[in-house]
Amino acid sequence: MDEIRNAILAGERSAEVFGNLPVPESFRAVTVHKDEVDMFAGRTSRDKDPRESLHLDEVPLPELAPGEALVAVMASSVNYNTVWTSIFEPVSTFGFLERYGRLSQWAKRHDLPYHIVGSDLSGVVLRTGPGVHLWQPGQECVAHCLSVELEHHDGHNDTMLDPEQRIWGFETNFGGLAELAIVKANQLMPKPEHLTWEEAACPGLVNSTAYRQLISKNGAAMKLGDRVLIWGASGGLGSYATQMALAGGATPVCVVSSPEKAEICRKMGAEHVIDRNERGYKFWKDEQTQDPKEWRRFGKDIRELTRGYDVDIVFEHPGRETFGASVFVTRKGGTITTCASTSGFMHEYDNRYLWMNLKKIVSSHFANYREAWEANSLIRRRLIHPTLSKTYALGDVGQAAYDVHRNMHQGKVGVLVGAPEPGLGISMPERREPHEAAINRFRNI
């Protein structure tokens, strides 16, 4: 690994040099262990601690399959799916690996007693498997997390509909929180040249997810002038949705949970910000009963900001805690688009406010390759900026996941892997300089 890392840091990028670099028989990776899936039995979700379940192990390098690429990882990041994997909720990810392993001889490599986690990376291609021709050793890359077989007809209009669609590093093995990662070559995209390794690694999953959910015709199909309610607007997903709304000529209404998070949204350019803790909304009277009076109060607060208008789109991801309110406050004919359920999967809402007002609930899950490429292009063109707030070492991923689990972070948290320190990897500083303040907007908050 030292020889590979030194070649990357020296600026060497020729296919000949990288193609001849020896690859190690084993490498360091962050894992969960199959024999520990019951370790948190009896604990509430909040009390399950990723620092106990995430391990830094030395693991063997598997054989590269046709259509795949081996990447030397310089940086990665922590997403909420890493938290889910680490606390074995809502199910253990080893079930995903077992089912995938039954698919083919090559898929069988993924069914192991350990799971290498991580659904983002930036790095350099080291090897490509048979059949790969658009990528070669030495190329800088980032990876999106859609792993798809594309043998089934259902996947050829929208790859997210393929019955063998999976999220790499969550429903597959060999993820990005490791010195080496294995991806399908159609997961690779060009690294933004004006960003550091850690900055380039952090947008992939959340930026692509926000793009499909908010911009794509497969999501809300946001248009110029739309009013968009964004939950968690300074967080990993919401910070990209806020930027996209502003860049696309929409008006974001940002919902946050502190004055500090409200200030982040204003720094991004948002005018309408609601601090939900300051307003003290209690959408649930108890575990079983929601409070429509609180929905109405929330809607009134929104209309006071928008000069009397309800929102056209709600960007939903908290789930159970907020979904009833989201359906209520959307305008007649509007759209609630949902991609996650971080506060609970069993959503409840009053259907009268949906069906009688012709509203739509649109489900959205990650992005297809085209959508991920377009989202990455927005980063490369500097229309959207990374929201990296803090960077951890590979050995501290447990702490990083704990911070995300307890919502102690802002934006995205990055992880240095091959990069020995932050700030490396910028190949076009002239493209960075005019946007330095926006790139650093979330730093150390």
NORWOMO-V428996 format. One record per residue. N is the residue number from 1. RES is the residue in one letter. SS is DSSP state (~ for helix, > for strand, _ for the rest). PSI is psi in whole degrees, -180 to 180 (999 if undefined). NEAR is the number of other ideal C-beta (glycine too) atoms within 12 Angstrom. Layout:
BEGIN
n: (N N)
res: (RES RES)
ss: (SS SS)
psi: (PSI PSI)
near: (NEAR NEAR)
END
This chain:
BEGIN
n: (1 2 3 4 5 6 7 8 9 10 11 12 13 14 15 16 17 18 19 20 21 22 23 24 25 26 27 28 29 30 31 32 33 34 35 36 37 38 39 40 41 42 43 44 45 46 47 48 49 50 51 52 53 54 55 56 57 58 59 60 61 62 63 64 65 66 67 68 69 70 71 72 73 74 75 76 77 78 79 80 81 82 83 84 85 86 87 88 89 90 91 92 93 94 95 96 97 98 99 100 101 102 103 104 105 106 107 108 109 110 111 112 113 114 115 116 117 118 119 120 121 122 123 124 125 126 127 128 129 130 131 132 133 134 135 136 137 138 139 140 141 142 143 144 145 146 147 148 149 150 151 152 153 154 155 156 157 158 159 160 161 162 163 164 165 166 167 168 169 170 171 172 173 174 175 176 177 178 179 180 181 182 183 184 185 186 187 188 189 190 191 192 193 194 195 196 197 198 199 200 201 202 203 204 205 206 207 208 209 210 211 212 213 214 215 216 217 218 219 220 221 222 223 224 225 226 227 228 229 230 231 232 233 234 235 236 237 238 239 240 241 242 243 244 245 246 247 248 249 250 251 252 253 254 255 256 257 258 259 260 261 262 263 264 265 266 267 268 269 270 271 272 273 274 275 276 277 278 279 280 281 282 283 284 285 286 287 288 289 290 291 292 293 294 295 296 297 298 299 300 301 302 303 304 305 306 307 308 309 310 311 312 313 314 315 316 317 318 319 320 321 322 323 324 325 326 327 328 329 330 331 332 333 334 335 336 337 338 339 340 341 342 343 344 345 346 347 348 349 350 351 352 353 354 355 356 357 358 359 360 361 362 363 364 365 366 367 368 369 370 371 372 373 374 375 376 377 378 379 380 381 382 383 384 385 386 387 388 389 390 391 392 393 394 395 396 397 398 399 400 401 402 403 404 405 406 407 408 409 410 411 412 413 414 415 416 417 418 419 420 421 422 423 424 425 426 427 428 429 430 431 432 433 434 435 436 437 438 439 440 441 442 443 444 445)
res: (M D E I R N A I L A G E R S A E V F G N L P V P E S F R A V T V H K D E V D M F A G R T S R D K D P R E S L H L D E V P L P E L A P G E A L V A V M A S S V N Y N T V W T S I F E P V S T F G F L E R Y G R L S Q W A K R H D L P Y H I V G S D L S G V V L R T G P G V H L W Q P G Q E C V A H C L S V E L E H H D G H N D T M L D P E Q R I W G F E T N F G G L A E L A I V K A N Q L M P K P E H L T W E E A A C P G L V N S T A Y R Q L I S K N G A A M K L G D R V L I W G A S G G L G S Y A T Q M A L A G G A T P V C V V S S P E K A E I C R K M G A E H V I D R N E R G Y K F W K D E Q T Q D P K E W R R F G K D I R E L T R G Y D V D I V F E H P G R E T F G A S V F V T R K G G T I T T C A S T S G F M H E Y D N R Y L W M N L K K I V S S H F A N Y R E A W E A N S L I R R R L I H P T L S K T Y A L G D V G Q A A Y D V H R N M H Q G K V G V L V G A P E P G L G I S M P E R R E P H E A A I N R F R N I)
ss: (_ ~ ~ ~ ~ ~ ~ ~ ~ _ _ _ _ _ ~ ~ ~ ~ ~ ~ _ _ _ _ _ > > > > > > > > ~ ~ ~ _ _ _ _ _ _ _ _ ~ ~ ~ _ _ ~ ~ ~ ~ _ > > > > > > _ _ _ _ _ _ _ > > > > > > > > > > > _ ~ ~ ~ ~ ~ ~ ~ ~ _ _ _ _ _ _ ~ ~ ~ ~ ~ ~ ~ ~ _ _ _ _ _ ~ ~ ~ ~ _ _ _ > > > _ _ _ _ _ > > > > > > > _ _ _ _ _ _ _ _ _ _ _ > > > > _ _ > > > _ _ _ _ ~ ~ ~ ~ _ _ ~ ~ ~ _ _ _ > > > _ _ _ _ _ _ _ _ _ _ > _ > > > > > ~ ~ ~ > > > _ _ _ _ _ _ ~ ~ ~ ~ ~ ~ _ ~ ~ ~ ~ ~ ~ ~ ~ ~ ~ ~ ~ _ _ _ _ _ _ _ _ _ _ _ > > > > > _ _ _ _ _ _ ~ ~ ~ ~ ~ ~ ~ ~ ~ ~ _ _ _ > > > > > > _ _ ~ ~ ~ ~ ~ ~ ~ ~ ~ ~ _ _ _ > > > > ~ ~ ~ ~ _ _ _ _ > _ _ _ _ _ > _ ~ ~ ~ ~ ~ ~ ~ ~ ~ ~ ~ ~ ~ ~ _ _ _ _ _ > > > > > > _ _ _ _ _ _ ~ ~ ~ ~ ~ ~ ~ > > > > > > > > > _ _ _ _ _ _ _ _ _ _ _ _ _ ~ ~ ~ ~ _ _ _ _ > > > > _ _ _ _ _ ~ ~ ~ ~ ~ ~ ~ ~ ~ ~ ~ ~ _ _ _ _ _ _ _ > > > > > > ~ ~ ~ ~ ~ ~ ~ ~ ~ ~ ~ ~ _ _ _ _ _ _ > > > > > _ _ _ _ _ _ _ _ _ _ _ _ ~ ~ ~ ~ ~ ~ ~ ~ ~ ~ ~ _ _ _ _ _ _)
psi: (-34 -42 -41 -48 -43 -38 -41 -46 -27 -10 3 133 8 143 -35 -47 -49 -33 -22 -5 132 141 144 161 -20 166 164 140 149 127 161 156 138 -33 6 12 -21 13 -23 16 132 -9 149 162 -44 -31 -2 128 110 -23 -21 -27 -21 129 150 105 159 120 152 149 121 164 144 130 164 139 4 168 143 125 133 114 124 -33 159 -165 170 127 172 -25 -25 -39 -48 -44 -43 -26 6 40 152 -16 163 137 -10 -23 -39 -46 -37 -45 -42 -40 -24 -6 -42 172 -38 -38 -25 -26 -26 -20 90 165 3 155 116 119 173 126 21 154 156 145 -156 134 132 -43 154 146 175 140 -7 127 -16 -15 146 162 141 -13 134 142 163 167 137 169 15 115 120 142 -35 31 -25 144 -28 -20 -4 1 -39 113 -20 -14 -3 132 -17 35 132 161 118 135 -4 -53 -1 170 -177 46 -172 -10 64 160 -31 143 149 126 161 143 -28 9 -13 143 158 138 134 123 -20 2 154 170 -46 -34 -41 -27 -24 -23 -27 -66 -52 -37 -43 -41 -46 -37 -49 -45 -38 -42 -44 155 -20 -8 -126 -13 51 142 168 129 -10 146 126 118 125 110 144 48 -13 4 -169 -48 -48 -32 -32 -39 -40 -46 -41 -40 -46 -44 -28 9 17 174 106 141 106 125 124 -178 12 160 -34 -41 -34 -40 -36 -44 -40 -35 -30 -16 2 138 -32 111 134 122 104 -31 -39 -39 -18 35 136 85 -17 127 -38 -170 -26 -11 122 165 97 -26 -35 -34 -45 -40 -41 -47 -39 -42 -38 -47 -29 -32 -36 12 43 5 142 165 147 -34 139 124 98 136 -16 -36 -124 -44 -36 -9 -39 -42 -39 -45 -41 -45 -11 141 163 127 2 -175 131 119 129 138 -3 -180 66 -18 4 142 -21 92 146 137 163 109 -19 -37 -15 -60 -38 -14 13 36 163 138 121 124 144 133 121 -127 153 175 -42 -45 -41 -39 -44 -39 -42 -35 -36 -36 -47 -33 -1 28 -28 144 151 156 39 128 -33 148 135 160 161 -36 -8 20 -33 -43 -40 -45 -36 -44 -40 -43 -40 9 41 10 169 150 -127 149 132 166 123 131 -82 -28 124 -17 160 160 -1 162 -1 120 -15 75 -25 -27 -18 -39 -45 -14 14 -44 -41 -37 -35 11 -34 -1 131 31 999)
near: (29 16 20 35 29 16 27 40 21 16 16 23 26 17 19 13 22 32 24 17 30 16 27 23 13 16 35 28 41 47 38 45 27 25 17 25 26 16 23 24 14 9 16 12 22 17 16 30 24 38 27 22 37 43 32 28 26 20 32 21 27 30 19 29 30 18 27 36 42 41 51 46 51 49 54 54 55 51 48 41 43 45 42 35 48 43 39 32 29 20 18 29 42 31 20 35 37 24 21 32 24 16 25 17 13 27 30 19 25 36 27 28 21 32 47 50 55 54 51 57 55 52 46 50 45 45 35 32 25 15 16 25 13 19 33 25 33 29 30 41 45 50 53 47 49 44 43 35 27 25 17 16 14 17 23 17 15 26 35 37 21 23 18 27 31 37 40 47 48 42 37 48 45 50 53 54 55 48 45 44 53 47 49 39 32 33 46 39 44 27 38 39 25 28 45 35 45 46 47 47 54 50 52 52 46 49 53 49 46 53 47 44 45 52 39 32 21 29 39 42 25 38 19 16 16 35 37 52 55 49 50 42 48 43 41 46 43 48 47 50 53 50 45 45 44 34 29 29 17 35 31 46 45 43 46 36 31 24 18 23 38 29 21 36 42 23 30 36 25 36 22 33 36 40 25 33 17 17 23 14 31 21 37 23 13 9 11 10 14 30 20 24 19 26 29 22 23 37 33 20 28 39 22 17 27 27 13 13 24 37 47 35 44 51 51 46 42 36 28 26 31 40 38 40 44 46 40 39 45 42 30 20 16 33 37 43 45 37 42 38 26 34 26 21 20 15 28 26 32 23 16 13 29 26 14 13 22 14 31 24 27 27 23 36 34 45 41 35 33 24 33 41 29 28 44 38 22 29 45 30 18 26 23 38 41 48 45 46 35 29 38 37 27 40 21 25 45 32 29 41 40 29 29 40 36 20 24 20 38 36 45 48 46 50 50 39 48 40 35 21 16 27 22 27 38 28 24 21 17 13 19 27 14 14 26 20 14 30 34 23 31 39 29 16 27)
END
